[in-house]
Amino acid sequence: MSKSTTDGPMACLSDLSQNLWWSWDPRAVSLFAEIDARIWQRIEHNPVALLANLSAKRNKQLAADTDFCRRVRATHRRFKQYLRARTWYQQHTKSKPRGLVGYFCMEFGLHESLPIYSGGLGILAGDHFKSASDLGLPLVGIGILWRQGYFRQGIDKAGNQTHRYDRLNPADLPISEVTKPNGTALELKLQIGQDKVVARAWRLAVGRMTILLLDTDLPANPPQYRKLTNRLYSGDRQTRIRQEVLLGVGGWKLLRELKLPVSVCHLNEGHAAFCSLERVAELMKDRDLSFTVASKRVAASTVFTTHTPVPAGNETFDPKLVLAHMKSHARQLGLTNDALLALGRIDPSDTGEDFGMTPLALRLAKKANGVSELHTEVSRKMWQAVWPKRALDRVPIGAITNGVHIRTWLHPTMSDFFDEWLPSDWDAKQDRESVWAKVKNIPAKALWELHCKLKLELIDFVRAQPSSGSRALDPNALTIGFARRFAPYKRAALIFSDIERLNRIINNTRRPVQLIFAGKAHPADADGQELVTQIVRQTRSRRFKTRVIFLEDYTIDIARHMVSGVDVWLNNPRRPHEASGTSGMKPALHGGLNLSILDGWWPEACKHGKNGWFIGTNKDHSGSAAADARDARSLYRCLEREIVPLYFERNRQGVPIGWLRCMKNAIATIAPTFNSHRMVKQYLGRYYLPCLRSESKK
Ligand SMILES: *Cc1c(COP(=O)(O)O)cnc(C)c1O
């Protein structure tokens, strides 16, 4: 179906399918689901593929369904209005500066039908763009079209994780190839090390925003470059550095080629930090500036967000590899090889040090931030040596705590419920406490009934998975969810430390408890995979069968089901390794209660016993087995003494009044702060606007 042959209902649907706006509009989602619920399910809620495979018969039926057609037109009208409306940014920003912010990220987690993400970083970037769109921020995204995405997880007979890669077909995705004014495909010529490489770009529409996705899978390229954009976070160091040159250097060249007025860059994690070197080189050439002056100007217009204190997340490269790929930049920058390498070293004079993308990004960004208050404190300590003359409290790394896009993560039924009980403009004013304070007016029984309904929906979803079966889970049991990447520091198996004690908690006949797990371990992470196996084996053991569940192949879709249906969300990393974590913010929107180590965002939100609970202490984990055991004991104690008793304490109508008080507190205290509207407004006010303003004066 072509996009604009008519303005009939099918053309409207096609139009809707080409902009991810539909994915956070429940009425648009349900229109697509209605077309064919079975296919919709099977193709991972991909409307482009759905419409492409629609039978002539079904097409005819739909076109004759006047009610359906009316709703399609109405939704399409709302979509057009959304695109046209005066935005929050237009209304609330005095003297809007010229220019755009270019937001660079290795992964974007926007929807399960576009699997070019791995985990938290991508989801955060996706939520950032959805809020930027809702509010109308001057932003454009730069990423990579991963043809095979991250891997798809399976579980074999022995309980081990297996890896599969599906190939994406651009024709089935809401993307269009970027073309030159004359209509032919844009071909970006790049030099990567000694090699000449061609890249193209795809345009992805996310509401009002555009994300440009680079792609080197072109016949003109040698095989190793055709494969460069196949798989996210896989491959050897050489592949990785080439991917990062593509994102940083190629991404900047693309913006230039398209003549987009990008004057500020936001590097979301260090992967794209080569962008800053490319920009310095360009400034030196175009304006005849010295390296010192040009690098100061680039720094003044660069925002850098660091996302993890875990060493593996702060990428380093062998200096030889860096020189093999960036030597021509050293020449353009007028730097010796050593001076170039020094930019990526914590101690520039330490020639034994590898080249780090984080020090490089920090040195060439005037504005830098961590993603929670605790993570910022940790980051300042970690990177203080980059500014040897500065005291710890003057290390220039600020804090902007992550948030989640409420419309994406909130169950539509919950959203209708909020429409009923909160001020009608609660969505637009989601970052105000006064809006959410109204939650206290909701009758306990009504909220409980709604929660039970969403929990049943989750249980049905689990039972429909072949690996769990129809006898899985008990609607009356206290249900705990745990879903995240299986990185060892997240300790997915902590709750299995003392099997007998856990058995008594889970298999208590009067007060049963059950656990739902999901998460992938990186294909090269043997320890993480061992954790997957350990948990899968527990799900198959006689005593935990039907009570401990592992959902294969964690995706945004699985996350959405889990966060709207669980009673408790468990998070037990080794403090302070979790930079922020956002998964716990999603159940909280539904009144799910966090049970978490005081790490990441949780110290900022936790009111123990009132809106959730903390486990462990407010001290850092020592790394010892004894410290793990201590955290596990704290977890059991909290479950046994506080959580389980509160959950099963019911009034005469069977409603857990004390629990509901906590549910309401969780919504009222967490929703107004840990949403991505608040987050992007902070990026705008503290970083984007000051940088754009000072650039527009130059
Ligand atoms: C929210 C979310 C994450 C982030 O999880 P954290 O471990 O809390 O950072 C990762 N993956 C998916 C699919 C998510 O929805």
Ligand as a Chemical Component Dictionary entry (heavy atoms), coordinates in Angstrom:
data_LIG
# 
_chem_comp.id                   LIG 
_chem_comp.type                 NON-POLYMER 
_chem_comp.pdbx_formal_charge   0 
_chem_comp.three_letter_code    LIG 
# 
loop_
_chem_comp_atom.comp_id 
_chem_comp_atom.atom_id 
_chem_comp_atom.alt_atom_id 
_chem_comp_atom.type_symbol 
_chem_comp_atom.charge 
_chem_comp_atom.model_Cartn_x 
_chem_comp_atom.model_Cartn_y 
_chem_comp_atom.model_Cartn_z 
_chem_comp_atom.pdbx_ordinal 
LIG C1 C1 C 0 13.011 -0.543 31.547 1  
LIG C2 C2 C 0 13.740 -1.563 30.788 2  
LIG C3 C3 C 0 15.112 -1.781 31.006 3  
LIG C4 C4 C 0 15.889 -1.008 32.030 4  
LIG O1 O1 O 0 16.036 -1.800 33.144 5  
LIG P1 P1 P 0 17.018 -1.485 34.346 6  
LIG O2 O2 O 0 17.718 -2.753 34.636 7  
LIG O3 O3 O 0 16.208 -1.016 35.475 8  
LIG O4 O4 O 0 17.947 -0.419 33.875 9  
LIG C5 C5 C 0 15.746 -2.762 30.254 10 
LIG N1 N1 N 0 15.091 -3.490 29.345 11 
LIG C6 C6 C 0 13.775 -3.323 29.108 12 
LIG C7 C7 C 0 13.107 -4.158 28.070 13 
LIG C8 C8 C 0 13.058 -2.363 29.824 14 
LIG O5 O5 O 0 11.767 -2.183 29.566 15 
# 
loop_
_chem_comp_bond.comp_id 
_chem_comp_bond.atom_id_1 
_chem_comp_bond.atom_id_2 
_chem_comp_bond.value_order 
_chem_comp_bond.pdbx_ordinal 
LIG C1 C2 SING 1  
LIG C2 C3 SING 2  
LIG C2 C8 DOUB 3  
LIG C3 C4 SING 4  
LIG C3 C5 DOUB 5  
LIG C4 O1 SING 6  
LIG O1 P1 SING 7  
LIG P1 O2 DOUB 8  
LIG P1 O3 SING 9  
LIG P1 O4 SING 10 
LIG C5 N1 SING 11 
LIG N1 C6 DOUB 12 
LIG C6 C7 SING 13 
LIG C6 C8 SING 14 
LIG C8 O5 SING 15 
# 
